[in-house]
Amino acid sequence: TQELSRDMHEAIIERCQKRGILFMSTPYDNESVDLLDDLGIALYKVASTDANNIPFLEYMASKGRPIILSTAMCNLDEVVASVAAIRAAGVNDLLVMQCTGSYPAPGDQANIRAMNTIADACDVAVGYSDHTPGMVAAIAATAMGANAYEKHFTLDRGLPGPDHRASLEPGELTELVRAVR
């Protein structure tokens, strides 16, 4: 919700509904949480930068919607505390995403096995938010039982900004989906 107006959100939600796509958006403040709640979104996605912002997580959880929590920038104790705060605020429908905060993240920093550590420590469904180049981490995370997988995509990796370099272009995304399936 950082860059999109209410009208833009409504247009994207309508397009997603027509195409059978679940719309999600990441709020960065309470006002954005309220906007998304008012728009009737199905769930919230928490950015890694807010993964240990307990008051914000509690506010978001107070809306009663499922939450996907990305965990780059967090140690295990912080993840455990965040999950506990979300649950204490009434949300048990929660998915925690292992994530490495580098863009792009070198393959040797993927730390995919952290999904298992998080699942054991928090008794929660886990997934993998992938910032590594290519498809190796996707296939490994899927084989290791990820309940969800996230990968950025772009129309052109040469565009400015950090996300594009760690993203797949459309043909690569198609290939990734085939490989994971």
TAHU-V184079 format. One record per backbone hydrogen bond with DSSP energy under -1.0 kcal/mol. NH is the residue of the N-H (numbers start at 1). CO is the residue of the C=O. E is the energy in kcal/mol with one decimal. If there is no record, write none. Layout:
((NH	CO	E) (NH	CO	E))
//
This chain:
((9	5	-2.4) (10	6	-2.8) (11	7	-2.2) (12	8	-2.4) (13	9	-3.0) (14	10	-2.4) (15	11	-2.2) (16	12	-2.8) (17	13	-2.6) (18	14	-2.1) (19	15	-1.5) (21	16	-2.9) (33	29	-1.9) (34	30	-2.6) (35	31	-2.2) (36	32	-2.5) (37	33	-2.6) (38	34	-2.6) (39	35	-1.9) (40	37	-1.3) (41	36	-2.0) (44	66	-2.5) (45	25	-1.1) (46	68	-3.5) (50	47	-2.0) (51	48	-1.3) (53	50	-1.8) (54	52	-1.4) (57	53	-2.6) (58	54	-2.8) (59	55	-2.1) (60	56	-2.7) (61	57	-2.8) (62	58	-1.7) (63	60	-1.6) (64	61	-2.1) (67	93	-1.9) (68	44	-2.6) (69	95	-3.0) (70	46	-1.8) (71	97	-1.7) (74	71	-1.8) (79	75	-2.0) (80	76	-2.7) (81	77	-2.3) (82	78	-2.5) (83	79	-2.7) (84	80	-2.3) (85	81	-2.2) (86	82	-2.4) (87	83	-2.5) (88	84	-2.6) (89	85	-1.5) (90	87	-1.7) (91	86	-2.1) (94	92	-1.4) (95	67	-2.3) (96	125	-2.5) (97	69	-3.3) (98	127	-2.7) (105	131	-2.2) (109	106	-2.6) (110	107	-1.5) (114	111	-1.6) (115	112	-2.1) (117	113	-1.3) (118	114	-2.8) (119	115	-2.7) (120	116	-2.5) (121	117	-2.4) (122	118	-2.4) (123	119	-1.8) (127	96	-2.0) (128	148	-1.9) (129	98	-3.1) (130	150	-3.0) (139	135	-2.2) (140	136	-2.5) (141	137	-3.0) (142	138	-2.2) (143	139	-2.4) (144	140	-1.9) (145	142	-1.5) (146	141	-2.4) (147	126	-3.3) (150	128	-2.5) (154	168	-2.6) (159	156	-1.8) (167	164	-1.4) (168	152	-2.1) (173	169	-2.4) (174	170	-2.1) (175	171	-2.0) (176	172	-2.6) (177	173	-2.4) (178	174	-2.0) (179	175	-2.6) (180	176	-2.7) (181	177	-2.3))
//
